[in-house]
């Protein structure tokens, strides 16, 4: 599904992966759960592209629903992988970057679904940090957005006014809310990150869970 020219949401995957088409190749933001590589490569083929056209994979954080297909996609494409330092360490070890705060039924549920969210260790080629700009979409800025995880990053393209927020926020009923609950490393930092993202002036927000939020001004968390 094309969101704006050359920016696509690949549908039917947990969590949302986004594909950016550039003159020098394709960039993927997050990879979905394990086994999503087949849908992603099929979507790439439907654009008339080959796996080798996938040049970059940027990871917002190391949770299994965002890196589950990373190892398979890197093997299929040879793409370079980018992540923050903290998340890169977790990705290389095949683990999450923070423990979950589960208890009771939540703990039981995670024991049941945990195997489906497990990711294989994968190589990260380049560690990135806030303040860097990637040569994508006329300059894709790396924004440090800790809270959901300690090393979570988001990505903002000022020219297109589009923000890729990973799980720093969730889209619900056409609006955005900050990360909170058992899978959030630090709720206070998540609120700070949501405030910082609201100040960027994004008009389109693409998050890991929920629909793309259009005309986003005024739809950020009121925190």
Beta strands, then each sheet from edge to edge (+ up, - down):
strand 1: 2-4
strand 2: 7-10
strand 3: 17-22
strand 4: 25-29
strand 5: 54-58
strand 6: 80-83
strand 7: 126-127
strand 8: 133-134
strand 9: 140-144
strand 10: 153-157
strand 11: 162-166
strand 12: 169-172
strand 13: 175-178
strand 14: 204-207
strand 15: 213-214
sheet 1: 1+ 2- 3+ 4- 5- 6- 7-
sheet 2: 8+ 9- 10+ 11- 14- 15+
sheet 3: 12+ 13-
end
